[in-house]
């Protein structure tokens, strides 16, 4: 990619030119006793010690005409048009007006969609090539590790990132693995070249908390506990009890600054942010009964689960998910590969969707993440086979606006509406066809992938000089 090569050669670009967002917390007269301590000595809600340095890549006004537009906000617009300008979607409709200097693309026979959002990725923390040296997704040293942050394991040069971009994915939530009851913080990334993880971080995105139930923690910790599902539940509750006490102490001290501040604890600090509503819970869970138990625990401690991930038995409690406002981040046809996944049905997504709950197509897999459009198509077919058809207008939401909601970013991305970020994919044909591929991909209005132009196909530093240009 020309723009990224120049960034490396010149030592300038998005991450170098962006102003630092790190500021010193102000002190007041009544806080003079703490004026001489650093920011790291206090636990503040929504603290941001590792701020995003992302800045959009250069873009130009671009209009795509005569194209089928799947907006994820309404009916498909046949032979419509979309205008991207200044990094935003400027107009969408049957026709649009474009400035004289706009690049005009004829989309005849093609489709435009929002950029795909994968809310369950391990790119960067389980980087390629695989091996112990790049296996950084599970801090499997304790059943509860909320103190760890996925971004501190992300390798920005993972060659899987450009392959995801080529699959139409423009935003990823990178999660810790599922060895632990509480695995740590996730990070939301834009799928763009960056020398640091901060240069890829989605500005303003909330952190997520990765939790896991069932067989994985039992298997990993069976020799030292928990070794049973009742041990798992006791572990969650103990962690939340400790976090609630921590939150009260710090909320009181931050309000009045009386006496010495409480001691910081990184694990409780993360969980306190969940209890304050500042972080979103993403819960790995397969069985219906365990999902219901996790909802009970959330009720007990006053937090909300944003989405159950994998949810092989989500169809059994689809009405409960709809009632609770919890999304299901699901697979099209993975299942039966371990005991808790045995009751899988291929129509899971269609059943959950028809019950009124939010459905999300997720990957948990670097290869699957490149073909999420095909995963959605498989789930659509499975629904049709049992008499629950899903329209393309609804299925595109599974890939875009629904995961945007799960990440708390549906006001910025996930649909093609004026004013939103111009994360856009031009497909060679119907995106729900196995024969269609992303032809061009824009992030914030910048063309970062062009299947027809090898010079606009991102390769990470790891691959430079070794991998020939892709000319497919």
PyMOL commands that set and color helices and strands:
alter all, ss='L'
color gray80, all
select helices_A, chain A and resi 2-10+14-17+29-34+39-41+132-134+150-152+160-166+197-199+215-221+229-256+266-275+288-301+314-324+339-341+348-354+368-385+392-399+401-406+454-456
alter helices_A, ss='H'
color red, helices_A
select strands_A, chain A and resi 62-70+77-85+88-93+103-106+111-114+116-121+169-174+182-185+187-190+208-212+280-285+305-310+327-330+359-361+424-427+438-443+446-450
alter strands_A, ss='S'
color yellow, strands_A
deselect
rebuild
show_as cartoon
